[in-house]
């Protein structure tokens, strides 16, 4: 039978529950089992696609074009797999399906209610994902914090699955915070209260992972065990660390792998975690540092760009350097151009993705300064589009060139709505999404990065380079070196490519893994570390 591990969170959000879920999945996979992971998000949005990053962090895009919660990215990176839009379940999806069934008459004669109709739909989605992906173990992370009213149907569905699947096939893993006071004392009372909140809705956790700024001592472990009604050996300490890829190793040393396997009746074999140990060791030994200036419009919430941050970290580890990030808000540069001098002090610059006019002129100013100063420059998605606008204005002499997204009346729409996007009236789920083929031009920087004629990278955009301007831009010194099957420009470089200057319409960060870094980010970091 399929085994289910339900991961819940208590006290507050942002504890790293997704990393704990991903780490648990990695440890069980290392025992030889097929593992998948599902993130449940209680919000009423159908997916994360229409949410501002300040509200929910990065929108992670799956291979099949799902706009999902950022924790799906953690799962892919830790498990080394490609997941689907099906791995992210939201209240919006569940209620939409229940109401659709009611309108079709599938519940004819019934009073449709949260229990059993909504909870049944939740359980079926989880089980269906397990069947489709051939999983032996499914990690189900329930988003939000225990006590949130919107999460109650999902917790109730999990409680019912314990009843239906049996206690030997389900495990409840609770992640909660034990703060450390200024006096140095660790307080476990918040953990105790969050466990009590779980019990009120009928869930007794089988294990607790305690997040804290330091490792729990034996007294604190005993308190959590006593008031949580679990064995001391089911209390696991997860202290703050400098690298999230240490977490699986820490939890394994704490005994989580053996405990979960035993609790679920899985045969235990000592896992081979040597690749992860080597990864952590390489990170620890890196002595050289490179500084990357991150220029974007959502920099106050770093989770807005978490896949890029992790892709840079992967690239740094495998290039034997430590990557230091310096964050610059594009709107502040727009208001004070002198801030650009600070941006140029970095070893390299990334113009981050985003949508809309706010901060765009600040980004364009940075791109111009970087190009003229010969600084390594990487533009991702909207960043590539603004690199095109800058080249049109300052290399091709097209005054007031712009994207029609930013200025519909621009005399030179070098970036325009993609033809297939015209006439679309609904915003959610209608962007150009998911993995798309990119055809690489031989002899280009892109060719040296990928070393192959065709690659697949994930996309999330509605606008692209206007083909009417390609000849003009190429005569001015820009070069298109990557094309889509439909003939869209995918990658731009400078013809005189003495310095790393690379714009990509795709998001290569979404496919970067700790043990297999993105070729684009790896070459970018290599360019910085060789200067």
Rosetta blueprint (number, residue, H / E / L):
1 X L
2 X L
3 X E
4 X E
5 X E
6 X E
7 X E
8 X E
9 X E
10 X L
11 X L
12 X L
13 X L
14 X L
15 X L
16 X L
17 X H
18 X H
19 X H
20 X H
21 X H
22 X H
23 X H
24 X H
25 X H
26 X H
27 X H
28 X H
29 X H
30 X L
31 X L
32 X L
33 X L
34 X L
35 X E
36 X E
37 X E
38 X E
39 X E
40 X E
41 X E
42 X L
43 X L
44 X L
45 X L
46 X L
47 X L
48 X L
49 X L
50 X L
51 X L
52 X L
53 X H
54 X H
55 X H
56 X H
57 X L
58 X L
59 X L
60 X E
61 X E
62 X L
63 X L
64 X L
65 X L
66 X L
67 X E
68 X E
69 X L
70 X L
71 X H
72 X H
73 X H
74 X H
75 X H
76 X H
77 X H
78 X H
79 X H
80 X L
81 X L
82 X L
83 X L
84 X L
85 X H
86 X H
87 X H
88 X E
89 X E
90 X E
91 X H
92 X H
93 X H
94 X H
95 X H
96 X H
97 X H
98 X H
99 X H
100 X H
101 X H
102 X H
103 X H
104 X H
105 X L
106 X L
107 X L
108 X L
109 X L
110 X L
111 X L
112 X L
113 X L
114 X H
115 X H
116 X H
117 X H
118 X H
119 X H
120 X H
121 X H
122 X H
123 X H
124 X H
125 X H
126 X H
127 X H
128 X H
129 X H
130 X H
131 X H
132 X H
133 X L
134 X L
135 X L
136 X L
137 X E
138 X E
139 X E
140 X E
141 X E
142 X E
143 X L
144 X L
145 X L
146 X L
147 X L
148 X L
149 X H
150 X H
151 X H
152 X H
153 X H
154 X H
155 X H
156 X H
157 X H
158 X H
159 X H
160 X H
161 X H
162 X H
163 X H
164 X H
165 X H
166 X L
167 X L
168 X L
169 X L
170 X E
171 X E
172 X E
173 X E
174 X E
175 X E
176 X E
177 X E
178 X L
179 X L
180 X E
181 X L
182 X L
183 X L
184 X L
185 X L
186 X E
187 X L
188 X L
189 X H
190 X H
191 X H
192 X H
193 X H
194 X H
195 X H
196 X H
197 X H
198 X H
199 X H
200 X H
201 X L
202 X L
203 X L
204 X L
205 X L
206 X L
207 X E
208 X E
209 X E
210 X E
211 X E
212 X E
213 X L
214 X L
215 X L
216 X L
217 X L
218 X H
219 X H
220 X H
221 X H
222 X H
223 X H
224 X H
225 X H
226 X H
227 X H
228 X H
229 X L
230 X L
231 X L
232 X H
233 X H
234 X H
235 X E
236 X E
237 X E
238 X E
239 X E
240 X L
241 X L
242 X L
243 X L
244 X H
245 X H
246 X H
247 X H
248 X H
249 X H
250 X H
251 X H
252 X H
253 X H
254 X H
255 X L
256 X H
257 X H
258 X H
259 X H
260 X H
261 X H
262 X H
263 X H
264 X H
265 X L
266 X L
267 X L
268 X L
269 X L
270 X L
271 X L
272 X L
273 X L
274 X H
275 X H
276 X H
277 X H
278 X H
279 X H
280 X H
281 X H
282 X H
283 X H
284 X H
285 X H
286 X L
287 X L
288 X E
289 X E
290 X E
291 X E
292 X E
293 X E
294 X E
295 X E
296 X E
297 X L
298 X L
299 X L
300 X L
301 X L
302 X H
303 X H
304 X H
305 X H
306 X H
307 X H
308 X H
309 X H
310 X H
311 X H
312 X H
313 X H
314 X H
315 X H
316 X H
317 X H
318 X H
319 X L
320 X L
321 X E
322 X E
323 X E
324 X E
325 X E
326 X E
327 X E
328 X E
329 X E
330 X H
331 X H
332 X H
333 X H
334 X H
335 X H
336 X L
337 X H
338 X H
339 X H
340 X H
341 X H
342 X H
343 X H
344 X L
345 X L
346 X L
347 X L
348 X E
349 X E
350 X E
351 X E
352 X L
353 X L
354 X L
355 X L
356 X L
357 X L
358 X L
359 X L
360 X H
361 X H
362 X H
363 X H
364 X H
365 X H
366 X H
367 X H
368 X H
369 X H
370 X H
371 X H
372 X H
373 X H
374 X L
375 X L
376 X E
377 X E
378 X E
379 X E
380 X E
381 X L
382 X H
383 X H
384 X H
385 X H
386 X H
387 X H
388 X H
389 X H
390 X H
391 X H
392 X H
393 X H
394 X H
395 X L
396 X L
397 X L
398 X L
399 X L
400 X L
401 X L
402 X E
403 X E
404 X L
405 X L
406 X L
407 X L
408 X L
409 X L
410 X L
411 X L
412 X L
413 X E
414 X E
415 X E
416 X E
417 X E
418 X L
419 X H
420 X H
421 X H
422 X L
423 X L
424 X L
425 X L
426 X L
427 X L
428 X L
429 X L
430 X L
431 X L
432 X E
433 X E
434 X E
435 X E
436 X E
437 X E
438 X E
439 X E
440 X E
441 X L
442 X L
443 X L
444 X L
445 X H
446 X H
447 X H
448 X H
449 X H
450 X H
451 X L
452 X L
453 X L
454 X E
455 X E
456 X E
457 X E
458 X E
459 X E
460 X E
461 X E
462 X L
463 X E
464 X E
465 X E
466 X L
467 X H
468 X H
469 X H
470 X H
471 X H
472 X H
473 X H
474 X H
475 X H
476 X L
477 X L
478 X E
479 X E
480 X E
481 X E
482 X E
483 X E
484 X E
485 X L
486 X L
487 X L
488 X L
489 X E
490 X E
491 X E
492 X E
493 X E
494 X E
495 X L
496 X L
497 X L
498 X L
499 X L
500 X L
501 X E
502 X E
503 X E
504 X E
505 X L
506 X L
507 X L
508 X H
509 X H
510 X H
511 X H
512 X L
513 X E
514 X L
515 X L
516 X E
517 X L
518 X L
519 X H
520 X H
521 X H
522 X H
523 X H
524 X H
525 X H
526 X H
527 X H
528 X H
529 X H
530 X L
531 X L
